[in-house]
Amino acid sequence: MTSQPIVPRYLDVAACAVYLGCTQDAVRHRVKRGQIPHRKLHGRVIFDREELDRYIARQPGLTAAEALKRSA
């Protein structure tokens, strides 16, 4: 039995950048401009992974299925 890695639901800026495949500066820029869903908790910016998934789905471009087909 192989164990699946645990992916936390709430991400900090660094984890969000990895999740989105961009830099931390890009994430901070999008937060500042209100372009990406986020929350502030005790003075820290956090991201709900489920909200990020919906944000990604609304962006123009390839769907996840289309991207997988092209990479195969």
CHARMM-style PDB file with segment names, atoms N, HN, CA, C and O in Angstrom:
ATOM      1  N   MET     1       0.844  -1.177   0.000  1.00  0.00      PROA
ATOM      2  CA  MET     1       0.000   0.000   0.000  1.00  0.00      PROA
ATOM      3  C   MET     1       0.893   1.245   0.000  1.00  0.00      PROA
ATOM      4  O   MET     1       1.746   1.413   0.872  1.00  0.00      PROA
ATOM      5  N   THR     2       0.682   2.102  -0.983  1.00  0.00      PROA
ATOM      6  HN  THR     2      -0.010   1.965  -1.691  1.00  0.00      PROA
ATOM      7  CA  THR     2       1.464   3.336  -1.042  1.00  0.00      PROA
ATOM      8  C   THR     2       0.667   4.461  -0.420  1.00  0.00      PROA
ATOM      9  O   THR     2      -0.548   4.556  -0.593  1.00  0.00      PROA
ATOM     10  N   SER     3       1.355   5.291   0.288  1.00  0.00      PROA
ATOM     11  HN  SER     3       2.342   5.214   0.428  1.00  0.00      PROA
ATOM     12  CA  SER     3       0.662   6.412   0.918  1.00  0.00      PROA
ATOM     13  C   SER     3       0.676   7.616  -0.014  1.00  0.00      PROA
ATOM     14  O   SER     3       1.663   7.874  -0.703  1.00  0.00      PROA
ATOM     15  N   GLN     4      -0.421   8.340  -0.024  1.00  0.00      PROA
ATOM     16  HN  GLN     4      -1.223   8.131   0.536  1.00  0.00      PROA
ATOM     17  CA  GLN     4      -0.543   9.541  -0.827  1.00  0.00      PROA
ATOM     18  C   GLN     4       0.014  10.715  -0.032  1.00  0.00      PROA
ATOM     19  O   GLN     4      -0.190  10.786   1.180  1.00  0.00      PROA
ATOM     20  N   PRO     5       0.708  11.630  -0.687  1.00  0.00      PROA
ATOM     21  CA  PRO     5       1.185  12.810   0.047  1.00  0.00      PROA
ATOM     22  C   PRO     5      -0.003  13.647   0.507  1.00  0.00      PROA
ATOM     23  O   PRO     5      -1.003  13.765  -0.201  1.00  0.00      PROA
ATOM     24  N   ILE     6       0.114  14.216   1.679  1.00  0.00      PROA
ATOM     25  HN  ILE     6       0.926  14.120   2.254  1.00  0.00      PROA
ATOM     26  CA  ILE     6      -0.941  15.060   2.208  1.00  0.00      PROA
ATOM     27  C   ILE     6      -0.763  16.464   1.646  1.00  0.00      PROA
ATOM     28  O   ILE     6       0.288  17.086   1.801  1.00  0.00      PROA
ATOM     29  N   VAL     7      -1.809  16.948   0.992  1.00  0.00      PROA
ATOM     30  HN  VAL     7      -2.663  16.443   0.866  1.00  0.00      PROA
ATOM     31  CA  VAL     7      -1.786  18.298   0.436  1.00  0.00      PROA
ATOM     32  C   VAL     7      -2.712  19.135   1.317  1.00  0.00      PROA
ATOM     33  O   VAL     7      -3.920  18.897   1.346  1.00  0.00      PROA
ATOM     34  N   PRO     8      -2.160  20.105   2.029  1.00  0.00      PROA
ATOM     35  CA  PRO     8      -3.003  20.902   2.915  1.00  0.00      PROA
ATOM     36  C   PRO     8      -4.013  21.737   2.136  1.00  0.00      PROA
ATOM     37  O   PRO     8      -3.756  22.152   1.006  1.00  0.00      PROA
ATOM     38  N   ARG     9      -5.165  21.977   2.759  1.00  0.00      PROA
ATOM     39  HN  ARG     9      -5.373  21.640   3.677  1.00  0.00      PROA
ATOM     40  CA  ARG     9      -6.184  22.792   2.092  1.00  0.00      PROA
ATOM     41  C   ARG     9      -5.781  24.256   2.064  1.00  0.00      PROA
ATOM     42  O   ARG     9      -6.041  24.949   1.080  1.00  0.00      PROA
ATOM     43  N   TYR    10      -5.151  24.737   3.125  1.00  0.00      PROA
ATOM     44  HN  TYR    10      -4.939  24.174   3.925  1.00  0.00      PROA
ATOM     45  CA  TYR    10      -4.773  26.140   3.208  1.00  0.00      PROA
ATOM     46  C   TYR    10      -3.277  26.286   2.972  1.00  0.00      PROA
ATOM     47  O   TYR    10      -2.467  25.583   3.574  1.00  0.00      PROA
ATOM     48  N   LEU    11      -2.925  27.213   2.083  1.00  0.00      PROA
ATOM     49  HN  LEU    11      -3.583  27.785   1.594  1.00  0.00      PROA
ATOM     50  CA  LEU    11      -1.542  27.380   1.664  1.00  0.00      PROA
ATOM     51  C   LEU    11      -1.044  28.778   2.005  1.00  0.00      PROA
ATOM     52  O   LEU    11      -1.810  29.742   2.004  1.00  0.00      PROA
ATOM     53  N   ASP    12       0.250  28.874   2.298  1.00  0.00      PROA
ATOM     54  HN  ASP    12       0.872  28.091   2.300  1.00  0.00      PROA
ATOM     55  CA  ASP    12       0.862  30.194   2.454  1.00  0.00      PROA
ATOM     56  C   ASP    12       1.345  30.661   1.080  1.00  0.00      PROA
ATOM     57  O   ASP    12       1.145  29.971   0.081  1.00  0.00      PROA
ATOM     58  N   VAL    13       1.975  31.825   1.034  1.00  0.00      PROA
ATOM     59  HN  VAL    13       2.138  32.386   1.846  1.00  0.00      PROA
ATOM     60  CA  VAL    13       2.407  32.393  -0.249  1.00  0.00      PROA
ATOM     61  C   VAL    13       3.362  31.448  -0.980  1.00  0.00      PROA
ATOM     62  O   VAL    13       3.231  31.236  -2.185  1.00  0.00      PROA
ATOM     63  N   ALA    14       4.321  30.882  -0.247  1.00  0.00      PROA
ATOM     64  HN  ALA    14       4.428  31.054   0.732  1.00  0.00      PROA
ATOM     65  CA  ALA    14       5.307  29.999  -0.882  1.00  0.00      PROA
ATOM     66  C   ALA    14       4.635  28.760  -1.471  1.00  0.00      PROA
ATOM     67  O   ALA    14       4.920  28.381  -2.607  1.00  0.00      PROA
ATOM     68  N   ALA    15       3.754  28.134  -0.713  1.00  0.00      PROA
ATOM     69  HN  ALA    15       3.523  28.442   0.210  1.00  0.00      PROA
ATOM     70  CA  ALA    15       3.069  26.928  -1.200  1.00  0.00      PROA
ATOM     71  C   ALA    15       2.124  27.266  -2.345  1.00  0.00      PROA
ATOM     72  O   ALA    15       1.979  26.483  -3.284  1.00  0.00      PROA
ATOM     73  N   CYS    16       1.482  28.424  -2.274  1.00  0.00      PROA
ATOM     74  HN  CYS    16       1.599  29.060  -1.511  1.00  0.00      PROA
ATOM     75  CA  CYS    16       0.594  28.854  -3.356  1.00  0.00      PROA
ATOM     76  C   CYS    16       1.381  29.039  -4.646  1.00  0.00      PROA
ATOM     77  O   CYS    16       0.919  28.651  -5.719  1.00  0.00      PROA
ATOM     78  N   ALA    17       2.563  29.626  -4.546  1.00  0.00      PROA
ATOM     79  HN  ALA    17       2.939  29.941  -3.675  1.00  0.00      PROA
ATOM     80  CA  ALA    17       3.403  29.830  -5.731  1.00  0.00      PROA
ATOM     81  C   ALA    17       3.761  28.490  -6.373  1.00  0.00      PROA
ATOM     82  O   ALA    17       3.713  28.354  -7.595  1.00  0.00      PROA
ATOM     83  N   VAL    18       4.117  27.511  -5.559  1.00  0.00      PROA
ATOM     84  HN  VAL    18       4.156  27.621  -4.566  1.00  0.00      PROA
ATOM     85  CA  VAL    18       4.433  26.174  -6.084  1.00  0.00      PROA
ATOM     86  C   VAL    18       3.188  25.575  -6.727  1.00  0.00      PROA
ATOM     87  O   VAL    18       3.258  25.025  -7.827  1.00  0.00      PROA
ATOM     88  N   TYR    19       2.055  25.680  -6.049  1.00  0.00      PROA
ATOM     89  HN  TYR    19       1.998  26.127  -5.156  1.00  0.00      PROA
ATOM     90  CA  TYR    19       0.802  25.111  -6.536  1.00  0.00      PROA
ATOM     91  C   TYR    19       0.405  25.715  -7.891  1.00  0.00      PROA
ATOM     92  O   TYR    19      -0.071  25.007  -8.778  1.00  0.00      PROA
ATOM     93  N   LEU    20       0.607  27.024  -8.037  1.00  0.00      PROA
ATOM     94  HN  LEU    20       0.994  27.599  -7.317  1.00  0.00      PROA
ATOM     95  CA  LEU    20       0.244  27.698  -9.284  1.00  0.00      PROA
ATOM     96  C   LEU    20       1.357  27.678 -10.330  1.00  0.00      PROA
ATOM     97  O   LEU    20       1.123  28.015 -11.490  1.00  0.00      PROA
ATOM     98  N   GLY    21       2.560  27.288  -9.928  1.00  0.00      PROA
ATOM     99  HN  GLY    21       2.750  27.014  -8.985  1.00  0.00      PROA
ATOM    100  CA  GLY    21       3.677  27.248 -10.867  1.00  0.00      PROA
ATOM    101  C   GLY    21       4.191  28.626 -11.223  1.00  0.00      PROA
ATOM    102  O   GLY    21       4.554  28.883 -12.371  1.00  0.00      PROA
ATOM    103  N   CYS    22       4.223  29.517 -10.240  1.00  0.00      PROA
ATOM    104  HN  CYS    22       3.928  29.308  -9.308  1.00  0.00      PROA
ATOM    105  CA  CYS    22       4.737  30.858 -10.481  1.00  0.00      PROA
ATOM    106  C   CYS    22       5.622  31.268  -9.305  1.00  0.00      PROA
ATOM    107  O   CYS    22       5.852  30.473  -8.394  1.00  0.00      PROA
ATOM    108  N   THR    23       6.108  32.481  -9.323  1.00  0.00      PROA
ATOM    109  HN  THR    23       5.922  33.127 -10.063  1.00  0.00      PROA
ATOM    110  CA  THR    23       6.982  32.951  -8.250  1.00  0.00      PROA
ATOM    111  C   THR    23       6.153  33.516  -7.100  1.00  0.00      PROA
ATOM    112  O   THR    23       4.976  33.840  -7.257  1.00  0.00      PROA
ATOM    113  N   GLN    24       6.799  33.624  -5.940  1.00  0.00      PROA
ATOM    114  HN  GLN    24       7.755  33.361  -5.812  1.00  0.00      PROA
ATOM    115  CA  GLN    24       6.142  34.234  -4.790  1.00  0.00      PROA
ATOM    116  C   GLN    24       5.826  35.697  -5.072  1.00  0.00      PROA
ATOM    117  O   GLN    24       4.789  36.205  -4.647  1.00  0.00      PROA
ATOM    118  N   ASP    25       6.719  36.373  -5.788  1.00  0.00      PROA
ATOM    119  HN  ASP    25       7.562  35.960  -6.133  1.00  0.00      PROA
ATOM    120  CA  ASP    25       6.462  37.767  -6.144  1.00  0.00      PROA
ATOM    121  C   ASP    25       5.217  37.889  -7.022  1.00  0.00      PROA
ATOM    122  O   ASP    25       4.441  38.832  -6.870  1.00  0.00      PROA
ATOM    123  N   ALA    26       5.027  36.951  -7.928  1.00  0.00      PROA
ATOM    124  HN  ALA    26       5.658  36.185  -8.052  1.00  0.00      PROA
ATOM    125  CA  ALA    26       3.840  36.974  -8.787  1.00  0.00      PROA
ATOM    126  C   ALA    26       2.577  36.777  -7.956  1.00  0.00      PROA
ATOM    127  O   ALA    26       1.562  37.430  -8.199  1.00  0.00      PROA
ATOM    128  N   VAL    27       2.636  35.887  -6.986  1.00  0.00      PROA
ATOM    129  HN  VAL    27       3.460  35.356  -6.788  1.00  0.00      PROA
ATOM    130  CA  VAL    27       1.483  35.669  -6.101  1.00  0.00      PROA
ATOM    131  C   VAL    27       1.186  36.936  -5.312  1.00  0.00      PROA
ATOM    132  O   VAL    27       0.034  37.363  -5.231  1.00  0.00      PROA
ATOM    133  N   ARG    28       2.219  37.539  -4.731  1.00  0.00      PROA
ATOM    134  HN  ARG    28       3.155  37.192  -4.798  1.00  0.00      PROA
ATOM    135  CA  ARG    28       2.020  38.769  -3.949  1.00  0.00      PROA
ATOM    136  C   ARG    28       1.448  39.898  -4.818  1.00  0.00      PROA
ATOM    137  O   ARG    28       0.605  40.672  -4.365  1.00  0.00      PROA
ATOM    138  N   HSD    29       1.910  39.981  -6.058  1.00  0.00      PROA
ATOM    139  HN  HSD    29       2.595  39.352  -6.426  1.00  0.00      PROA
ATOM    140  CA  HSD    29       1.412  40.998  -6.986  1.00  0.00      PROA
ATOM    141  C   HSD    29      -0.080  40.780  -7.250  1.00  0.00      PROA
ATOM    142  O   HSD    29      -0.860  41.732  -7.249  1.00  0.00      PROA
ATOM    143  N   ARG    30      -0.466  39.536  -7.475  1.00  0.00      PROA
ATOM    144  HN  ARG    30       0.168  38.763  -7.476  1.00  0.00      PROA
ATOM    145  CA  ARG    30      -1.880  39.230  -7.732  1.00  0.00      PROA
ATOM    146  C   ARG    30      -2.742  39.500  -6.496  1.00  0.00      PROA
ATOM    147  O   ARG    30      -3.887  39.935  -6.618  1.00  0.00      PROA
ATOM    148  N   VAL    31      -2.194  39.244  -5.318  1.00  0.00      PROA
ATOM    149  HN  VAL    31      -1.263  38.891  -5.219  1.00  0.00      PROA
ATOM    150  CA  VAL    31      -2.918  39.543  -4.079  1.00  0.00      PROA
ATOM    151  C   VAL    31      -3.132  41.045  -3.971  1.00  0.00      PROA
ATOM    152  O   VAL    31      -4.242  41.507  -3.707  1.00  0.00      PROA
ATOM    153  N   LYS    32      -2.072  41.794  -4.175  1.00  0.00      PROA
ATOM    154  HN  LYS    32      -1.170  41.418  -4.390  1.00  0.00      PROA
ATOM    155  CA  LYS    32      -2.137  43.257  -4.061  1.00  0.00      PROA
ATOM    156  C   LYS    32      -3.172  43.848  -5.013  1.00  0.00      PROA
ATOM    157  O   LYS    32      -3.863  44.807  -4.671  1.00  0.00      PROA
ATOM    158  N   ARG    33      -3.274  43.273  -6.204  1.00  0.00      PROA
ATOM    159  HN  ARG    33      -2.713  42.494  -6.482  1.00  0.00      PROA
ATOM    160  CA  ARG    33      -4.214  43.771  -7.213  1.00  0.00      PROA
ATOM    161  C   ARG    33      -5.607  43.147  -7.080  1.00  0.00      PROA
ATOM    162  O   ARG    33      -6.515  43.490  -7.838  1.00  0.00      PROA
ATOM    163  N   GLY    34      -5.777  42.233  -6.122  1.00  0.00      PROA
ATOM    164  HN  GLY    34      -5.040  41.955  -5.506  1.00  0.00      PROA
ATOM    165  CA  GLY    34      -7.074  41.597  -5.910  1.00  0.00      PROA
ATOM    166  C   GLY    34      -7.454  40.615  -6.991  1.00  0.00      PROA
ATOM    167  O   GLY    34      -8.638  40.378  -7.229  1.00  0.00      PROA
ATOM    168  N   GLN    35      -6.461  40.040  -7.650  1.00  0.00      PROA
ATOM    169  HN  GLN    35      -5.499  40.233  -7.457  1.00  0.00      PROA
ATOM    170  CA  GLN    35      -6.726  39.151  -8.778  1.00  0.00      PROA
ATOM    171  C   GLN    35      -6.848  37.683  -8.381  1.00  0.00      PROA
ATOM    172  O   GLN    35      -7.292  36.863  -9.184  1.00  0.00      PROA
ATOM    173  N   ILE    36      -6.468  37.350  -7.176  1.00  0.00      PROA
ATOM    174  HN  ILE    36      -6.108  38.016  -6.523  1.00  0.00      PROA
ATOM    175  CA  ILE    36      -6.440  35.955  -6.754  1.00  0.00      PROA
ATOM    176  C   ILE    36      -7.165  35.836  -5.412  1.00  0.00      PROA
ATOM    177  O   ILE    36      -6.986  36.685  -4.537  1.00  0.00      PROA
ATOM    178  N   PRO    37      -7.979  34.793  -5.241  1.00  0.00      PROA
ATOM    179  CA  PRO    37      -8.709  34.664  -3.977  1.00  0.00      PROA
ATOM    180  C   PRO    37      -7.750  34.382  -2.812  1.00  0.00      PROA
ATOM    181  O   PRO    37      -6.885  33.510  -2.898  1.00  0.00      PROA
ATOM    182  N   HSD    38      -7.922  35.124  -1.750  1.00  0.00      PROA
ATOM    183  HN  HSD    38      -8.625  35.832  -1.681  1.00  0.00      PROA
ATOM    184  CA  HSD    38      -7.067  34.959  -0.571  1.00  0.00      PROA
ATOM    185  C   HSD    38      -7.786  35.460   0.664  1.00  0.00      PROA
ATOM    186  O   HSD    38      -8.843  36.084   0.577  1.00  0.00      PROA
ATOM    187  N   ARG    39      -7.200  35.178   1.812  1.00  0.00      PROA
ATOM    188  HN  ARG    39      -6.341  34.671   1.883  1.00  0.00      PROA
ATOM    189  CA  ARG    39      -7.703  35.655   3.086  1.00  0.00      PROA
ATOM    190  C   ARG    39      -6.523  36.088   3.933  1.00  0.00      PROA
ATOM    191  O   ARG    39      -5.385  35.688   3.691  1.00  0.00      PROA
ATOM    192  N   LYS    40      -6.806  36.898   4.912  1.00  0.00      PROA
ATOM    193  HN  LYS    40      -7.731  37.224   5.108  1.00  0.00      PROA
ATOM    194  CA  LYS    40      -5.775  37.256   5.879  1.00  0.00      PROA
ATOM    195  C   LYS    40      -6.160  36.633   7.213  1.00  0.00      PROA
ATOM    196  O   LYS    40      -7.291  36.781   7.678  1.00  0.00      PROA
ATOM    197  N   LEU    41      -5.222  35.947   7.811  1.00  0.00      PROA
ATOM    198  HN  LEU    41      -4.304  35.827   7.433  1.00  0.00      PROA
ATOM    199  CA  LEU    41      -5.444  35.288   9.096  1.00  0.00      PROA
ATOM    200  C   LEU    41      -4.282  35.643  10.004  1.00  0.00      PROA
ATOM    201  O   LEU    41      -3.143  35.250   9.754  1.00  0.00      PROA
ATOM    202  N   HSD    42      -4.576  36.381  11.050  1.00  0.00      PROA
ATOM    203  HN  HSD    42      -5.501  36.700  11.253  1.00  0.00      PROA
ATOM    204  CA  HSD    42      -3.536  36.805  12.001  1.00  0.00      PROA
ATOM    205  C   HSD    42      -2.388  37.526  11.285  1.00  0.00      PROA
ATOM    206  O   HSD    42      -1.217  37.320  11.605  1.00  0.00      PROA
ATOM    207  N   GLY    43      -2.741  38.367  10.319  1.00  0.00      PROA
ATOM    208  HN  GLY    43      -3.692  38.534  10.060  1.00  0.00      PROA
ATOM    209  CA  GLY    43      -1.744  39.154   9.605  1.00  0.00      PROA
ATOM    210  C   GLY    43      -1.027  38.424   8.489  1.00  0.00      PROA
ATOM    211  O   GLY    43      -0.165  39.002   7.827  1.00  0.00      PROA
ATOM    212  N   ARG    44      -1.366  37.165   8.266  1.00  0.00      PROA
ATOM    213  HN  ARG    44      -2.066  36.695   8.803  1.00  0.00      PROA
ATOM    214  CA  ARG    44      -0.732  36.387   7.194  1.00  0.00      PROA
ATOM    215  C   ARG    44      -1.721  36.169   6.062  1.00  0.00      PROA
ATOM    216  O   ARG    44      -2.917  35.994   6.293  1.00  0.00      PROA
ATOM    217  N   VAL    45      -1.218  36.182   4.851  1.00  0.00      PROA
ATOM    218  HN  VAL    45      -0.246  36.324   4.663  1.00  0.00      PROA
ATOM    219  CA  VAL    45      -2.050  35.894   3.682  1.00  0.00      PROA
ATOM    220  C   VAL    45      -2.082  34.388   3.500  1.00  0.00      PROA
ATOM    221  O   VAL    45      -1.040  33.733   3.471  1.00  0.00      PROA
ATOM    222  N   ILE    46      -3.291  33.841   3.376  1.00  0.00      PROA
ATOM    223  HN  ILE    46      -4.137  34.373   3.400  1.00  0.00      PROA
ATOM    224  CA  ILE    46      -3.442  32.406   3.126  1.00  0.00      PROA
ATOM    225  C   ILE    46      -4.383  32.195   1.945  1.00  0.00      PROA
ATOM    226  O   ILE    46      -5.169  33.071   1.584  1.00  0.00      PROA
ATOM    227  N   PHE    47      -4.279  31.018   1.362  1.00  0.00      PROA
ATOM    228  HN  PHE    47      -3.641  30.306   1.655  1.00  0.00      PROA
ATOM    229  CA  PHE    47      -5.060  30.673   0.181  1.00  0.00      PROA
ATOM    230  C   PHE    47      -5.755  29.345   0.418  1.00  0.00      PROA
ATOM    231  O   PHE    47      -5.144  28.398   0.912  1.00  0.00      PROA
ATOM    232  N   ASP    48      -7.028  29.274   0.067  1.00  0.00      PROA
ATOM    233  HN  ASP    48      -7.524  30.044  -0.334  1.00  0.00      PROA
ATOM    234  CA  ASP    48      -7.798  28.040   0.135  1.00  0.00      PROA
ATOM    235  C   ASP    48      -7.577  27.309  -1.194  1.00  0.00      PROA
ATOM    236  O   ASP    48      -7.894  27.840  -2.258  1.00  0.00      PROA
ATOM    237  N   ARG    49      -7.043  26.117  -1.129  1.00  0.00      PROA
ATOM    238  HN  ARG    49      -6.785  25.685  -0.264  1.00  0.00      PROA
ATOM    239  CA  ARG    49      -6.723  25.368  -2.345  1.00  0.00      PROA
ATOM    240  C   ARG    49      -7.964  25.163  -3.220  1.00  0.00      PROA
ATOM    241  O   ARG    49      -7.866  25.205  -4.447  1.00  0.00      PROA
ATOM    242  N   GLU    50      -9.121  24.944  -2.607  1.00  0.00      PROA
ATOM    243  HN  GLU    50      -9.202  24.910  -1.611  1.00  0.00      PROA
ATOM    244  CA  GLU    50     -10.346  24.743  -3.394  1.00  0.00      PROA
ATOM    245  C   GLU    50     -10.732  26.026  -4.137  1.00  0.00      PROA
ATOM    246  O   GLU    50     -11.196  25.966  -5.276  1.00  0.00      PROA
ATOM    247  N   GLU    51     -10.544  27.184  -3.498  1.00  0.00      PROA
ATOM    248  HN  GLU    51     -10.168  27.234  -2.573  1.00  0.00      PROA
ATOM    249  CA  GLU    51     -10.812  28.452  -4.179  1.00  0.00      PROA
ATOM    250  C   GLU    51      -9.814  28.683  -5.309  1.00  0.00      PROA
ATOM    251  O   GLU    51     -10.171  29.214  -6.361  1.00  0.00      PROA
ATOM    252  N   LEU    52      -8.565  28.284  -5.089  1.00  0.00      PROA
ATOM    253  HN  LEU    52      -8.275  27.854  -4.234  1.00  0.00      PROA
ATOM    254  CA  LEU    52      -7.560  28.402  -6.148  1.00  0.00      PROA
ATOM    255  C   LEU    52      -7.931  27.536  -7.345  1.00  0.00      PROA
ATOM    256  O   LEU    52      -7.760  27.952  -8.491  1.00  0.00      PROA
ATOM    257  N   ASP    53      -8.436  26.333  -7.086  1.00  0.00      PROA
ATOM    258  HN  ASP    53      -8.575  25.995  -6.155  1.00  0.00      PROA
ATOM    259  CA  ASP    53      -8.846  25.449  -8.178  1.00  0.00      PROA
ATOM    260  C   ASP    53      -9.968  26.086  -8.999  1.00  0.00      PROA
ATOM    261  O   ASP    53      -9.960  26.009 -10.227  1.00  0.00      PROA
ATOM    262  N   ARG    54     -10.929  26.713  -8.322  1.00  0.00      PROA
ATOM    263  HN  ARG    54     -10.935  26.775  -7.324  1.00  0.00      PROA
ATOM    264  CA  ARG    54     -12.014  27.385  -9.048  1.00  0.00      PROA
ATOM    265  C   ARG    54     -11.476  28.589  -9.816  1.00  0.00      PROA
ATOM    266  O   ARG    54     -11.901  28.850 -10.942  1.00  0.00      PROA
ATOM    267  N   TYR    55     -10.541  29.323  -9.211  1.00  0.00      PROA
ATOM    268  HN  TYR    55     -10.195  29.111  -8.297  1.00  0.00      PROA
ATOM    269  CA  TYR    55      -9.896  30.464  -9.879  1.00  0.00      PROA
ATOM    270  C   TYR    55      -9.198  29.996 -11.157  1.00  0.00      PROA
ATOM    271  O   TYR    55      -9.340  30.625 -12.206  1.00  0.00      PROA
ATOM    272  N   ILE    56      -8.461  28.917 -11.075  1.00  0.00      PROA
ATOM    273  HN  ILE    56      -8.346  28.406 -10.223  1.00  0.00      PROA
ATOM    274  CA  ILE    56      -7.745  28.373 -12.227  1.00  0.00      PROA
ATOM    275  C   ILE    56      -8.738  27.945 -13.310  1.00  0.00      PROA
ATOM    276  O   ILE    56      -8.513  28.192 -14.495  1.00  0.00      PROA
ATOM    277  N   ALA    57      -9.828  27.307 -12.904  1.00  0.00      PROA
ATOM    278  HN  ALA    57     -10.011  27.106 -11.941  1.00  0.00      PROA
ATOM    279  CA  ALA    57     -10.823  26.823 -13.871  1.00  0.00      PROA
ATOM    280  C   ALA    57     -11.468  27.968 -14.639  1.00  0.00      PROA
ATOM    281  O   ALA    57     -11.896  27.779 -15.778  1.00  0.00      PROA
ATOM    282  N   ARG    58     -11.545  29.162 -14.034  1.00  0.00      PROA
ATOM    283  HN  ARG    58     -11.198  29.316 -13.109  1.00  0.00      PROA
ATOM    284  CA  ARG    58     -12.158  30.309 -14.695  1.00  0.00      PROA
ATOM    285  C   ARG    58     -11.207  31.015 -15.658  1.00  0.00      PROA
ATOM    286  O   ARG    58     -11.640  31.855 -16.446  1.00  0.00      PROA
ATOM    287  N   GLN    59      -9.931  30.688 -15.605  1.00  0.00      PROA
ATOM    288  HN  GLN    59      -9.579  30.006 -14.965  1.00  0.00      PROA
ATOM    289  CA  GLN    59      -8.954  31.371 -16.450  1.00  0.00      PROA
ATOM    290  C   GLN    59      -9.012  30.823 -17.876  1.00  0.00      PROA
ATOM    291  O   GLN    59      -9.258  29.633 -18.070  1.00  0.00      PROA
ATOM    292  N   PRO    60      -8.787  31.677 -18.870  1.00  0.00      PROA
ATOM    293  CA  PRO    60      -8.797  31.196 -20.250  1.00  0.00      PROA
ATOM    294  C   PRO    60      -7.597  30.288 -20.508  1.00  0.00      PROA
ATOM    295  O   PRO    60      -6.559  30.406 -19.856  1.00  0.00      PROA
ATOM    296  N   GLY    61      -7.754  29.406 -21.443  1.00  0.00      PROA
ATOM    297  HN  GLY    61      -8.597  29.310 -21.973  1.00  0.00      PROA
ATOM    298  CA  GLY    61      -6.655  28.508 -21.797  1.00  0.00      PROA
ATOM    299  C   GLY    61      -7.128  27.065 -21.831  1.00  0.00      PROA
ATOM    300  O   GLY    61      -8.325  26.790 -21.913  1.00  0.00      PROA
ATOM    301  N   LEU    62      -6.188  26.167 -21.767  1.00  0.00      PROA
ATOM    302  HN  LEU    62      -5.216  26.391 -21.700  1.00  0.00      PROA
ATOM    303  CA  LEU    62      -6.488  24.739 -21.825  1.00  0.00      PROA
ATOM    304  C   LEU    62      -7.144  24.253 -20.549  1.00  0.00      PROA
ATOM    305  O   LEU    62      -6.854  24.749 -19.460  1.00  0.00      PROA
ATOM    306  N   THR    63      -8.034  23.275 -20.691  1.00  0.00      PROA
ATOM    307  HN  THR    63      -8.270  22.872 -21.575  1.00  0.00      PROA
ATOM    308  CA  THR    63      -8.550  22.585 -19.517  1.00  0.00      PROA
ATOM    309  C   THR    63      -7.483  21.579 -19.071  1.00  0.00      PROA
ATOM    310  O   THR    63      -6.543  21.295 -19.813  1.00  0.00      PROA
ATOM    311  N   ALA    64      -7.631  21.056 -17.879  1.00  0.00      PROA
ATOM    312  HN  ALA    64      -8.394  21.287 -17.276  1.00  0.00      PROA
ATOM    313  CA  ALA    64      -6.674  20.073 -17.372  1.00  0.00      PROA
ATOM    314  C   ALA    64      -6.641  18.843 -18.283  1.00  0.00      PROA
ATOM    315  O   ALA    64      -5.568  18.305 -18.555  1.00  0.00      PROA
ATOM    316  N   ALA    65      -7.792  18.401 -18.751  1.00  0.00      PROA
ATOM    317  HN  ALA    65      -8.664  18.839 -18.531  1.00  0.00      PROA
ATOM    318  CA  ALA    65      -7.849  17.237 -19.639  1.00  0.00      PROA
ATOM    319  C   ALA    65      -7.119  17.504 -20.955  1.00  0.00      PROA
ATOM    320  O   ALA    65      -6.405  16.639 -21.463  1.00  0.00      PROA
ATOM    321  N   GLU    66      -7.303  18.705 -21.502  1.00  0.00      PROA
ATOM    322  HN  GLU    66      -7.883  19.407 -21.090  1.00  0.00      PROA
ATOM    323  CA  GLU    66      -6.620  19.056 -22.755  1.00  0.00      PROA
ATOM    324  C   GLU    66      -5.110  19.112 -22.558  1.00  0.00      PROA
ATOM    325  O   GLU    66      -4.353  18.668 -23.421  1.00  0.00      PROA
ATOM    326  N   ALA    67      -4.675  19.651 -21.436  1.00  0.00      PROA
ATOM    327  HN  ALA    67      -5.290  20.012 -20.735  1.00  0.00      PROA
ATOM    328  CA  ALA    67      -3.247  19.729 -21.150  1.00  0.00      PROA
ATOM    329  C   ALA    67      -2.637  18.334 -21.017  1.00  0.00      PROA
ATOM    330  O   ALA    67      -1.524  18.096 -21.485  1.00  0.00      PROA
ATOM    331  N   LEU    68      -3.361  17.417 -20.382  1.00  0.00      PROA
ATOM    332  HN  LEU    68      -4.265  17.611 -20.001  1.00  0.00      PROA
ATOM    333  CA  LEU    68      -2.869  16.040 -20.250  1.00  0.00      PROA
ATOM    334  C   LEU    68      -2.765  15.356 -21.610  1.00  0.00      PROA
ATOM    335  O   LEU    68      -1.799  14.640 -21.872  1.00  0.00      PROA
ATOM    336  N   LYS    69      -3.745  15.571 -22.468  1.00  0.00      PROA
ATOM    337  HN  LYS    69      -4.530  16.152 -22.255  1.00  0.00      PROA
ATOM    338  CA  LYS    69      -3.701  14.979 -23.812  1.00  0.00      PROA
ATOM    339  C   LYS    69      -2.492  15.463 -24.584  1.00  0.00      PROA
ATOM    340  O   LYS    69      -1.829  14.675 -25.259  1.00  0.00      PROA
ATOM    341  N   ARG    70      -2.195  16.762 -24.492  1.00  0.00      PROA
ATOM    342  HN  ARG    70      -2.734  17.402 -23.944  1.00  0.00      PROA
ATOM    343  CA  ARG    70      -1.064  17.319 -25.238  1.00  0.00      PROA
ATOM    344  C   ARG    70       0.275  16.855 -24.690  1.00  0.00      PROA
ATOM    345  O   ARG    70       1.249  16.766 -25.438  1.00  0.00      PROA
ATOM    346  N   SER    71       0.341  16.559 -23.403  1.00  0.00      PROA
ATOM    347  HN  SER    71      -0.450  16.631 -22.795  1.00  0.00      PROA
ATOM    348  CA  SER    71       1.617  16.134 -22.818  1.00  0.00      PROA
ATOM    349  C   SER    71       1.881  14.652 -23.028  1.00  0.00      PROA
ATOM    350  O   SER    71       3.003  14.190 -22.820  1.00  0.00      PROA
ATOM    351  N   ALA    72       0.862  13.898 -23.437  1.00  0.00      PROA
ATOM    352  HN  ALA    72      -0.050  14.273 -23.606  1.00  0.00      PROA
ATOM    353  CA  ALA    72       1.027  12.447 -23.631  1.00  0.00      PROA
ATOM    354  C   ALA    72       1.682  12.115 -24.937  1.00  0.00      PROA
ATOM    355  OT1 ALA    72       1.889  10.941 -25.243  1.00  0.00      PROA
TER     356      ALA     72
END
